[in-house]
Amino acid sequence: MAASPALMSLATSVINCRFQLGSYTTHRTDPFLEIQARGYRGNRQVVRKHLAALRSGSAEPVRADIPSPRKITSWIMRPREKLTESQDKRLLEVRLACPDITRACDLARTFADLVRHRRGYLLLEWIRRAEQDAPKPIQGFAGFLRQDLDAVTAGLTLPWSSGAVEGNVNRVKTLKRAMYGRASFELLRARILTQP
């Protein structure tokens, strides 16, 4: 039997925690008085029903305070020294709760280190590790990297970048989009060639 909606979440968490610690195995302690002292104003019968459900094993499990996937990802991708103490602790709790996240975290941090420090010569080793023991999405990512290994290794090793070219292409497309249907090709050409 599930706990009544009238049973506040604070009261439910107190009862569940005390039950797991074995405080309510004997009938000497009264959980109603304990949670009433903490501000619960509900019915004694609701507390009894919830405790009976806990004893019979039919109570709904306690919902943990699970961080969002986006938050977990931001903790994983941020360098460890930039995490606050509480974030590092929460990430450790998540890693202990889920072995897949632990493996993904280790591989993601290693890959981020390859990118940040231009260690392309270690890429093949990273791909092998990812293909052997990683969650499916990371295995797929490693497979795609292997398909174009030379280009990816060069991108992670060489200091040159196509960023300047991509920036100019983006600028030209923005100008073209802004002038579409309003001016002639000569004006477009003049604006593209005169801007730095």
C-alpha positions in Angstrom: 0.0 0.0 0.0 1.4 3.4 -1.0 1.7 6.2 1.4 -1.2 8.7 1.4 -0.6 12.0 -0.3 -1.4 13.6 3.0 1.9 12.2 4.4 4.4 14.9 3.8 7.6 14.1 2.0 9.7 15.1 5.0 7.7 12.7 7.2 8.0 9.9 4.6 11.7 10.3 4.4 12.1 10.4 8.2 10.0 7.2 8.6 11.8 5.4 5.8 15.3 6.4 7.0 14.5 5.3 10.6 12.9 2.1 9.4 16.0 1.2 7.4 18.1 1.8 10.5 15.9 -0.6 12.4 14.3 2.0 14.8 10.8 0.7 14.2 11.3 -3.0 14.5 10.0 -2.9 18.1 6.9 -1.0 19.0 8.6 1.1 21.7 9.1 4.2 19.6 6.1 6.0 18.1 6.9 7.4 14.7 3.9 9.6 14.7 5.1 11.5 17.8 8.6 11.9 16.2 7.3 13.3 12.9 4.7 15.4 14.7 7.5 17.1 16.5 9.1 17.9 13.1 5.9 19.7 11.9 3.7 16.9 10.6 0.0 17.8 11.1 -1.6 14.7 9.4 -3.5 11.7 10.7 -1.9 9.0 12.9 -3.7 6.3 10.8 -1.8 7.4 7.7 1.5 7.0 9.5 0.4 3.5 10.7 -0.6 2.5 7.2 2.7 3.6 5.7 4.7 1.8 8.5 2.7 -1.3 7.9 3.5 -1.1 4.1 7.2 -0.7 5.0 7.1 -3.8 7.2 5.3 -5.9 4.6 7.6 -4.7 1.8 4.8 -3.1 -0.3 5.7 0.5 0.2 6.9 2.5 -2.8 10.6 2.9 -2.9 12.2 6.2 -1.8 12.9 8.4 -4.8 16.5 9.5 -4.6 17.6 13.0 -5.4 19.0 12.2 -8.9 20.8 14.9 -10.8 19.7 15.6 -14.4 21.8 14.0 -17.2 22.8 17.5 -18.3 24.2 18.3 -14.8 26.1 15.0 -14.7 27.5 15.6 -18.2 28.7 19.1 -17.1 30.4 17.6 -14.1 32.1 15.0 -16.2 33.3 17.4 -18.9 34.6 20.0 -16.5 38.2 19.6 -15.4 38.2 18.0 -11.9 40.0 20.9 -10.3 37.2 23.3 -11.4 34.5 21.2 -9.6 33.2 22.4 -6.2 33.5 20.0 -3.3 29.8 19.2 -3.4 29.8 18.6 -7.2 32.7 16.3 -6.9 31.0 14.4 -4.1 27.7 14.1 -6.1 29.6 12.9 -9.2 31.3 10.3 -7.0 27.9 9.1 -5.7 26.6 8.9 -9.3 29.7 6.9 -10.4 29.3 4.5 -7.5 25.6 4.0 -8.4 26.1 3.3 -12.1 29.1 1.4 -13.5 28.2 2.5 -17.1 28.5 6.2 -16.0 31.9 5.4 -14.4 33.3 3.9 -17.6 31.8 6.7 -19.7 33.2 9.3 -17.3 36.7 7.9 -17.4 36.7 7.7 -21.2 35.2 11.1 -21.7 37.7 12.7 -19.4 40.6 10.9 -21.2 39.3 12.1 -24.6 38.9 15.7 -23.3 42.5 15.5 -22.2 43.6 14.3 -25.7 41.8 17.3 -27.2 42.9 20.0 -24.7 46.6 18.9 -24.8 46.8 17.9 -28.5 47.7 14.3 -27.8 46.6 12.8 -31.0 49.3 10.1 -30.8 47.2 8.5 -28.0 44.0 8.4 -30.0 44.3 4.8 -31.3 44.8 3.5 -27.7 41.7 5.5 -26.6 39.7 4.0 -29.5 40.8 0.4 -28.5 39.7 1.0 -24.9 36.4 2.5 -25.9 35.6 -0.4 -28.3 36.5 -3.0 -25.7 34.8 -1.7 -22.5 32.4 1.2 -23.0 28.7 1.9 -23.2 27.2 1.6 -26.7 27.1 5.3 -27.6 30.8 5.7 -26.8 31.6 2.5 -28.8 29.8 4.0 -31.8 31.7 7.3 -31.4 35.0 5.4 -31.3 34.0 3.5 -34.5 33.3 6.7 -36.3 36.7 8.1 -35.2 38.4 4.9 -36.5 36.8 5.4 -40.0 38.7 8.7 -40.4 41.6 8.1 -38.1 44.2 10.0 -40.1 42.2 13.2 -40.2 41.2 13.0 -36.6 44.7 12.3 -35.4 46.0 15.3 -37.5 43.3 17.5 -36.0 44.3 16.4 -32.5 48.0 16.8 -33.1 48.7 19.7 -35.6 48.4 23.3 -34.5 46.6 24.4 -37.6 42.9 24.9 -37.7 40.2 25.5 -40.3 38.5 28.0 -37.9 39.5 31.1 -39.9 38.1 29.6 -43.2 34.9 28.5 -41.4 34.5 32.0 -39.9 34.8 33.6 -43.4 32.3 31.2 -44.9 29.9 32.0 -42.0 30.4 35.8 -42.6 29.7 35.4 -46.4 26.6 33.4 -45.8 25.3 36.0 -43.2 25.9 38.8 -45.7 24.2 36.9 -48.5 21.2 36.0 -46.3 20.8 39.7 -45.2 21.0 41.0 -48.8 18.9 38.3 -50.5 16.4 39.9 -52.9 17.4 43.4 -51.9 20.6 44.2 -53.9 22.5 43.1 -57.0 25.5 40.7 -57.2 27.9 43.7 -57.6 26.9 45.1 -54.2 27.2 41.7 -52.6 30.7 41.3 -54.1 31.7 44.8 -53.0 30.6 44.1 -49.4 32.4 40.7 -49.2 35.6 42.0 -50.7 35.8 45.2 -48.6 35.2 43.7 -45.2 38.2 42.2 -43.4 
